[in-house]
Amino acid sequence: MLTTLFTSHKRGIAKTWRSGFQVDRSQQNTQQAGQLDRSPLGSMVSSLVGPKEPAPPPQPVMGFFTDTSLCIGCKACEVACKQWNQLPAKDPFWTGSSYDNTGHLSAIAWRHVQFIEEIGETRPALPLIDEQISRARSNGTIPMTPPGTALPFFNTDRWLMRSDVCKHCAHAPCHEACPTGAIIRTEFDTVYVQQDICNGCGYCVVACPFGVIARDEQETHTARKCTLCYDRMKDGLEPACAKSCPTDSIQYGEVEELKQHARERLGLLHERGLNEARLYGVDDNILEGGLHAFFLLLDEPEVYNLPSNPPRPSNNVIPASLWSILAALLLSLSGFLFLKK
């Protein structure tokens, strides 16, 4: 009898729990259904893929500031990027371009340290350094004719080094060109490629004016590029490349704060006589909104293989469409006149 009473009591608890759970699930489904699109298409999509997850709350706009005057070309950023993102290495080969063995950004190289040698060229005037070099030569501290191993500060030759990366444009052409919605803007306003949605069409590759994004032809055949370490950002961590930079050439933070720091750094370099220094991508002139990964350069942008005025392909859509419509009308009219005769 005790066994019967215990069994009945347990069944009653289970029934009550199931009823309560069904009510909770019913309320949850009702709330989710209320958030769905009321259109028939929205209902059909919701029935196939399930209810939409709420968007993450917006965060401060984050980005990179790369100060090339501090870059020493150690390539720590390249190594850290590959290690954290588990990007495969390619077979080493001699590019014939200084110490650059990466060549360019690619689907498996999301950071690329440029080595730009200016050998035998007239470098910009550096009053403070030139004065110190002349004084050192006059008192015999350094030889009048520097040896082949002399540092660039002691002769007219110099290296320009820059750690290149995706610019995470405020109005990204790759984002505008993507036909599947695989390229999105995160809650940090960075540009991110969803690998499970990308179909590998390559429209983003030709749309990017910086040659950043590329298609992985070896494995996934999808478009790949820097994610600004989105997985680390969500946990409040610094991107791997900025974390590993020993000279703080790569700085990570809120874009507006970085821009203010970049302007202060530029003013300091100008005070020290480096009048050729300039900022690239800080103002809104580039791509009608500026870049969220911008640079302090020591020469013209073209020296660093950067376009001074990068094109935005979407600006050509309306003019090209109008010309196409006009051409179609003219062909139709000429065909009608020809058949009439």
RODREN-494835 format. One line per 10 residues: their letters; for each residue x, y, z of C-alpha. Coordinates in Angstrom, 3 decimals. Example, Ala and Ser with C-alpha at 12.3 -4.5 7.8 and 13.67 -1.06 7.14 Angstrom:
BEGIN
AS> 12.300,-4.500,7.800; 13.670,-1.060,7.140;
! end
This chain:
BEGIN
MLTTLFTSHK> 0.000,0.000,0.000; 2.865,2.324,0.829; 4.385,1.501,-2.556; 1.104,2.358,-4.291; 0.796,5.682,-2.453; 4.414,6.616,-3.245; 3.966,5.743,-6.915; 0.765,7.786,-7.151; 2.427,10.737,-5.410; 5.411,10.580,-7.795;
RGIAKTWRSG> 3.131,10.411,-10.839; 1.221,13.441,-9.548; 4.446,15.451,-9.167; 5.590,14.434,-12.641; 2.194,15.400,-14.107; 2.278,18.748,-12.345; 5.854,19.386,-13.532; 4.969,18.461,-17.118; 1.941,20.770,-17.037; 3.997,23.636,-15.687;
FQVDRSQQNT> 6.726,22.996,-18.250; 4.158,22.953,-21.046; 2.780,26.281,-19.824; 6.267,27.770,-19.686; 7.072,26.492,-23.165; 3.733,27.796,-24.438; 4.453,31.241,-23.011; 7.963,31.165,-24.420; 6.702,30.170,-27.864; 4.079,32.917,-27.692;
QQAGQLDRSP> 6.720,35.521,-26.889; 8.980,34.274,-29.675; 6.103,34.198,-32.111; 5.317,37.790,-31.230; 8.813,38.796,-32.242; 8.607,37.169,-35.663; 7.659,38.920,-38.828; 3.883,38.769,-39.380; 4.245,38.390,-43.158; 3.635,34.965,-44.774;
LGSMVSSLVG> 7.249,34.833,-45.919; 8.447,35.546,-42.385; 6.189,32.832,-40.996; 7.460,30.332,-43.543; 11.102,31.168,-42.836; 10.498,30.995,-39.104; 8.908,27.573,-39.438; 11.937,26.320,-41.366; 14.855,27.873,-39.475; 13.263,28.689,-36.131;
PKEPAPPPQP> 12.779,32.017,-34.385; 15.324,34.774,-34.689; 17.780,35.310,-31.878; 17.833,38.856,-30.504; 20.653,41.009,-31.794; 23.494,41.649,-29.332; 23.421,45.071,-27.702; 25.503,47.731,-29.505; 29.008,48.325,-28.228; 31.514,51.176,-28.708;
VMGFFTDTSL> 33.014,51.308,-32.195; 36.367,49.535,-31.986; 39.324,49.558,-34.348; 43.088,49.726,-34.932; 45.569,52.578,-35.105; 48.867,51.512,-36.666; 51.751,53.912,-36.095; 54.339,53.010,-38.738; 56.935,55.268,-37.093; 57.097,52.702,-34.265;
CIGCKACEVA> 57.077,49.523,-36.358; 60.374,47.560,-36.232; 59.308,44.804,-38.615; 59.520,42.008,-36.051; 56.452,40.233,-37.534; 55.159,39.306,-34.091; 51.703,40.421,-35.247; 51.827,38.024,-38.192; 52.756,35.082,-35.985; 50.181,35.925,-33.314;
CKQWNQLPAK> 47.436,36.294,-35.915; 48.200,32.932,-37.479; 48.480,31.206,-34.126; 45.245,32.537,-32.653; 43.154,32.083,-35.804; 44.781,28.736,-36.651; 45.731,29.876,-40.132; 47.939,27.479,-42.100; 51.433,28.478,-43.112; 52.578,28.341,-46.704;
DPFWTGSSYD> 55.901,26.980,-47.870; 58.635,29.587,-47.402; 60.065,31.103,-50.547; 62.195,34.080,-51.477; 60.017,36.886,-52.767; 62.977,39.077,-53.753; 61.376,41.966,-51.865; 63.577,42.719,-48.869; 62.711,40.579,-45.837; 59.085,40.253,-46.832;
NTGHLSAIAW> 58.260,36.544,-47.087; 54.491,37.007,-46.899; 54.096,39.098,-50.041; 50.574,40.364,-49.452; 47.389,39.826,-47.499; 45.554,36.643,-48.403; 43.010,34.142,-47.145; 45.669,32.648,-44.842; 47.589,35.862,-44.067; 45.409,38.404,-42.282;
RHVQFIEEIG> 48.399,40.479,-41.134; 51.249,41.439,-43.451; 54.334,43.428,-42.486; 55.571,45.464,-45.424; 59.285,46.173,-45.875; 59.788,49.160,-48.152; 63.457,49.875,-48.794; 64.489,53.299,-49.993; 68.062,52.642,-51.042; 70.003,55.258,-52.911;
ETRPALPLID> 67.096,57.681,-52.756; 66.961,61.094,-51.176; 65.056,60.753,-47.952; 63.055,63.605,-46.423; 64.995,66.133,-44.378; 65.163,65.333,-40.675; 66.649,68.458,-39.051; 67.230,67.043,-35.578; 68.733,63.778,-36.763; 70.802,65.419,-39.522;
EQISRARSNG> 72.263,67.844,-36.990; 73.233,65.002,-34.661; 74.764,62.996,-37.515; 76.844,65.993,-38.669; 78.080,66.602,-35.107; 78.944,62.912,-34.665; 80.882,62.866,-37.939; 82.791,66.027,-37.108; 84.065,64.696,-33.759; 84.810,61.234,-35.146;
TIPMTPPGTA> 82.080,59.341,-33.300; 80.917,57.815,-36.578; 82.899,57.531,-39.835; 82.400,60.024,-42.621; 81.554,57.165,-44.975; 79.224,54.750,-43.177; 79.914,51.022,-43.568; 77.457,48.733,-45.282; 76.050,47.587,-41.953; 75.354,51.097,-40.663;
LPFFNTDRWL> 71.918,51.863,-39.304; 69.604,53.882,-41.575; 69.965,56.857,-39.218; 73.625,57.197,-40.229; 73.103,57.399,-43.975; 70.544,58.445,-46.555; 68.947,55.001,-46.843; 65.955,53.944,-44.806; 63.314,51.277,-44.356; 59.619,51.975,-44.147;
MRSDVCKHCA> 57.715,49.219,-42.345; 53.974,48.861,-41.926; 51.775,46.116,-40.566; 48.913,45.917,-43.040; 45.475,44.591,-42.165; 41.808,44.853,-43.152; 40.682,48.455,-42.839; 37.185,47.626,-41.482; 35.790,50.537,-43.492; 32.894,52.549,-42.090;
HAPCHEACPT> 31.160,51.937,-45.450; 32.814,48.725,-46.581; 32.596,48.003,-50.330; 32.866,44.260,-49.644; 29.837,44.484,-47.356; 27.867,46.337,-50.029; 28.824,43.841,-52.740; 27.977,40.640,-50.838; 24.842,39.072,-52.386; 24.167,36.496,-49.654;
GAIIRTEFDT> 24.467,38.611,-46.505; 27.519,36.641,-45.413; 29.417,39.865,-44.633; 27.914,41.667,-41.672; 28.745,44.442,-39.251; 29.149,43.266,-35.670; 28.000,45.060,-32.545; 31.498,46.644,-32.486; 30.888,48.008,-36.035; 33.601,45.777,-37.474;
VYVQQDICNG> 33.281,43.873,-40.752; 32.917,40.106,-40.320; 32.561,37.269,-42.859; 30.235,34.442,-41.837; 31.896,31.343,-43.212; 28.744,29.212,-43.060; 26.828,31.648,-45.304; 29.524,32.691,-47.804; 29.090,30.954,-51.160; 32.511,31.913,-52.528;
CGYCVVACPF> 31.175,34.103,-55.355; 34.137,36.475,-55.064; 32.183,39.728,-55.521; 33.712,41.092,-52.328; 37.217,40.315,-53.591; 36.930,42.612,-56.592; 34.990,45.246,-54.635; 37.685,45.797,-51.999; 39.921,48.697,-53.152; 42.723,47.633,-50.784;
GVIARDEQET> 43.137,44.040,-51.942; 42.414,42.758,-48.447; 39.749,40.104,-48.755; 40.562,36.906,-50.631; 39.003,33.543,-51.356; 40.513,30.415,-49.851; 41.176,28.337,-52.952; 42.732,25.421,-51.048; 40.147,24.437,-48.429; 36.831,26.222,-47.869;
HTARKCTLCY> 36.669,28.262,-51.129; 35.038,31.039,-49.109; 36.109,34.652,-48.631; 38.324,35.189,-45.605; 39.975,38.151,-43.925; 40.792,39.728,-40.569; 37.947,39.482,-38.066; 39.577,41.967,-35.662; 39.636,38.950,-33.335; 35.864,39.119,-32.872;
DRMKDGLEPA> 35.940,36.088,-30.586; 38.425,37.842,-28.297; 36.553,41.152,-28.416; 33.347,39.520,-27.162; 35.264,38.417,-24.061; 36.828,41.841,-23.526; 40.266,40.757,-24.761; 42.688,42.670,-26.966; 43.207,41.318,-30.512; 46.156,38.963,-30.794;
CAKSCPTDSI> 48.213,41.196,-33.111; 47.935,44.278,-30.890; 48.603,42.175,-27.796; 51.857,40.838,-29.236; 53.237,44.114,-30.672; 56.346,44.964,-28.581; 56.492,48.648,-29.568; 52.746,49.434,-29.463; 52.844,50.197,-33.159; 49.438,48.465,-33.340;
QYGEVEELKQ> 47.008,50.051,-30.906; 43.480,48.804,-30.249; 40.585,50.672,-28.688; 37.592,52.878,-29.335; 37.898,54.524,-32.735; 37.266,58.087,-31.595; 39.870,57.833,-28.848; 42.375,56.311,-31.258; 41.775,59.121,-33.747; 42.455,61.712,-31.085;
HARERLGLLH> 45.655,59.922,-30.109; 46.680,59.682,-33.778; 46.307,63.444,-34.243; 48.376,64.092,-31.125; 51.090,61.724,-32.335; 51.135,63.425,-35.733; 51.554,66.836,-34.109; 54.483,65.512,-32.050; 56.248,64.177,-35.149; 55.735,67.479,-36.943;
ERGLNEARLY> 57.265,69.303,-33.988; 60.304,67.060,-34.286; 60.784,68.009,-37.920; 59.162,65.020,-39.618; 56.867,67.093,-41.797; 56.269,64.223,-44.234; 54.271,62.272,-41.638; 50.555,62.080,-42.358; 47.430,60.219,-41.251; 45.603,57.857,-43.568;
GVDDNILEGG> 41.947,56.938,-43.090; 41.289,59.130,-40.045; 39.056,61.665,-41.767; 35.791,60.815,-43.505; 37.042,61.579,-47.022; 38.149,58.010,-47.735; 35.194,55.867,-48.814; 32.753,58.474,-47.493; 33.150,57.560,-43.862; 36.773,56.801,-43.136;
LHAFFLLLDE> 38.446,53.651,-41.880; 38.227,51.905,-38.528; 41.777,50.627,-39.006; 43.860,53.660,-39.938; 47.553,54.492,-40.167; 50.204,57.078,-39.489; 52.482,57.066,-42.538; 55.947,58.528,-43.077; 55.511,59.068,-46.822; 52.896,59.241,-49.548;
PEVYNLPSNP> 50.183,56.544,-49.369; 51.241,55.186,-52.761; 54.674,54.337,-51.318; 52.877,51.910,-48.997; 50.755,50.546,-51.843; 47.705,52.411,-50.534; 45.360,54.292,-52.889; 45.124,57.982,-52.066; 41.482,58.017,-53.175; 40.133,54.445,-53.124;
PRPSNNVIPA> 37.052,53.931,-55.304; 33.722,52.803,-53.939; 32.117,50.540,-56.572; 28.570,51.146,-55.313; 28.845,54.756,-56.472; 28.946,53.489,-60.059; 25.784,51.386,-59.840; 23.255,54.130,-60.647; 25.253,55.750,-63.520; 26.014,52.346,-65.017;
SLWSILAALL> 22.364,51.302,-64.732; 21.187,54.496,-66.433; 23.644,54.016,-69.263; 22.513,50.386,-69.649; 18.865,51.435,-69.813; 19.699,54.142,-72.342; 21.660,51.690,-74.479; 18.792,49.196,-74.341; 16.298,51.878,-75.431; 18.509,52.940,-78.336;
LSLSGFLFLK> 18.960,49.340,-79.485; 15.229,48.735,-79.214; 14.471,51.892,-81.185; 16.996,51.066,-83.900; 15.616,47.510,-84.133; 12.063,48.812,-84.425; 13.058,51.271,-87.182; 14.974,48.533,-89.038; 12.043,46.094,-88.938; 9.619,48.824,-89.970;
K> 11.557,49.385,-93.153;
! end
